[in-house]
Amino acid sequence: MNICVFCGSATGINPLYAESARRLGSLMAQSSVGLVYGGGNIGLMGVVADAVLKEGGRVTGVIPDFLVRREVGHRGVTSLEIVDSMHQRKQRMADLANGFIALPGGWGTLDELAEILTWRQLGLIDQPVVILNINHFFDPLLAQMRLMSEEGFLKPAYLEMLQIAFSPEEAFSCIYPKKG
């Protein structure tokens, strides 16, 4: 079982972002759930990967060759898959994932989240997609998504496919609900 985490190549200015990434990584490793992510050693990507590794968990990084040449590939992960393009990276991460969690990030995180939501809408995947809304980071994006639905550009059922969590534990339970 693997969760794909989309997150920033920066840590952001609020320490809550890195702390939440660390907690999510620890929770994944303690639950024997592997991390699939963009393969970086910087930002929230590095934080979540290091947290999984510190707890003895499995980490699969998928990174394009041009980023490895910029020396941002995490060399300490369980497996680092080097691909030719960003498109191949997203496809490979999706192929390996049982669910997706988006943490705060920039353009790359937004791109990954938008693409995986589109794939879910089109029925190309059926895994859960969760936004971990740390410090209400995603509130403006969620408002935009609601507006898209209200204005008739996004069916309400597609908006409902997206799950929102406010803690790493809640995000994890959206993908692996506790039984009983």
C-alpha positions in Angstrom: 0.0 0.0 0.0 1.3 3.4 -0.9 0.1 7.0 -0.6 1.3 9.5 -3.1 2.0 12.9 -1.5 2.0 16.1 -3.6 3.8 18.9 -1.7 6.1 21.9 -2.1 9.8 22.0 -2.9 9.9 24.8 -0.2 8.8 24.5 3.4 6.8 27.7 3.5 7.1 30.4 6.2 4.8 28.8 8.8 6.5 25.9 10.7 3.1 24.1 10.8 3.6 23.0 7.2 6.8 21.1 8.0 5.5 19.7 11.3 2.4 18.4 9.5 4.5 16.8 6.8 6.7 15.2 9.5 3.6 13.8 11.3 2.1 12.5 8.1 5.4 10.7 7.2 5.7 9.2 10.6 2.1 8.0 10.6 2.6 6.4 7.2 5.7 4.5 8.2 4.1 3.4 11.5 1.2 2.1 9.5 3.4 0.2 7.0 2.2 2.5 4.2 4.8 3.5 1.7 5.4 7.0 0.4 5.4 7.8 -3.3 6.4 11.4 -4.0 8.3 13.6 -6.4 11.8 12.4 -5.3 13.2 15.7 -4.0 15.4 16.2 -1.0 14.2 19.8 -0.5 11.2 21.5 1.0 8.2 19.6 2.3 9.1 16.8 -0.1 12.3 16.2 1.8 10.6 16.6 5.2 7.9 14.0 4.5 10.4 11.6 2.9 12.9 11.9 5.8 10.1 11.4 8.3 9.1 8.1 6.7 12.7 7.0 6.5 13.4 7.9 10.1 10.6 5.5 11.2 11.9 2.7 8.9 9.3 3.1 6.2 9.5 2.7 2.4 9.9 5.7 0.2 9.7 5.7 -3.6 10.8 8.9 -5.3 10.0 9.6 -8.9 12.0 12.4 -10.4 12.8 13.6 -13.9 16.4 13.4 -15.0 16.8 17.2 -15.3 16.0 17.6 -11.6 18.5 15.0 -10.7 21.1 17.0 -12.6 20.2 20.0 -10.5 21.1 17.8 -7.4 17.6 17.9 -5.8 17.1 14.1 -6.0 16.9 12.4 -2.6 19.7 9.8 -2.6 18.6 8.3 0.7 15.2 6.9 -0.3 14.3 3.3 -0.7 13.9 3.6 -4.4 14.6 6.6 -6.7 13.1 6.2 -10.1 14.5 8.6 -12.7 12.1 9.3 -15.6 12.4 11.5 -18.7 9.7 14.1 -18.1 7.3 15.7 -15.6 4.4 13.9 -17.5 6.1 10.5 -16.9 6.6 11.4 -13.3 2.9 12.1 -12.7 1.9 8.9 -14.5 4.4 6.7 -12.6 3.4 8.2 -9.2 -0.3 7.5 -10.0 0.5 4.0 -11.1 2.1 3.3 -7.7 -0.5 5.0 -5.5 -3.5 3.7 -3.5 -4.5 7.3 -2.7 -3.3 10.9 -2.9 -2.7 13.6 -0.4 -1.9 17.2 -1.3 0.0 19.3 1.2 0.7 23.0 0.7 3.0 23.8 -2.2 3.4 26.0 -5.3 2.8 25.5 -9.0 4.0 21.9 -9.2 1.7 20.9 -6.3 -1.2 22.7 -7.9 -0.5 21.0 -11.3 -0.3 17.6 -9.7 -3.5 18.1 -7.8 -5.4 19.4 -10.8 -4.3 16.6 -13.0 -5.1 13.8 -10.6 -8.5 15.4 -9.9 -9.1 15.5 -13.7 -8.1 11.9 -14.0 -10.5 11.0 -11.2 -13.3 13.0 -12.9 -12.7 11.1 -16.1 -12.7 7.8 -14.4 -9.0 7.1 -15.3 -8.3 6.5 -11.6 -10.6 5.7 -8.6 -8.3 6.2 -5.7 -9.2 8.8 -3.0 -7.8 12.3 -3.3 -7.4 14.4 -0.2 -6.3 17.9 0.5 -4.6 18.4 3.8 -5.7 21.9 4.5 -3.0 22.9 7.0 -3.5 26.4 8.4 -6.4 26.8 5.9 -3.8 27.1 3.1 -6.2 25.7 0.5 -9.3 27.8 1.5 -9.0 30.2 -1.5 -8.6 27.2 -3.9 -11.5 25.4 -2.4 -13.6 28.6 -2.7 -12.6 28.7 -6.4 -13.6 25.1 -6.8 -17.0 25.8 -5.2 -17.5 28.7 -7.6 -16.6 26.5 -10.6 -19.4 24.2 -9.4 -21.9 27.0 -8.7 -21.3 28.5 -12.1 -21.9 25.2 -13.9 -18.3 24.4 -14.9 -17.9 21.5 -12.4 -20.6 19.0 -11.5 -21.2 18.9 -7.7 -20.5 15.2 -7.8 -17.0 15.8 -9.1 -16.4 18.4 -6.3 -17.6 15.8 -3.8 -14.9 13.4 -5.0 -12.3 15.6 -3.2 -11.9 15.0 0.5 -10.7 17.7 2.8 -8.7 17.1 6.0 -7.3 19.4 8.6 -4.7 17.1 10.2 -2.3 14.4 9.0 -4.3 11.8 11.0 -7.6 12.9 9.3 -6.0 12.8 5.9 -4.6 9.3 6.5 -8.0 8.1 7.7 -9.7 9.4 4.5 -7.6 6.9 2.6 -7.4 4.1 5.2 -10.5 4.4 7.4 -10.3 2.6 10.7 -12.6 -0.4 10.8 -14.9 -1.2 13.6 
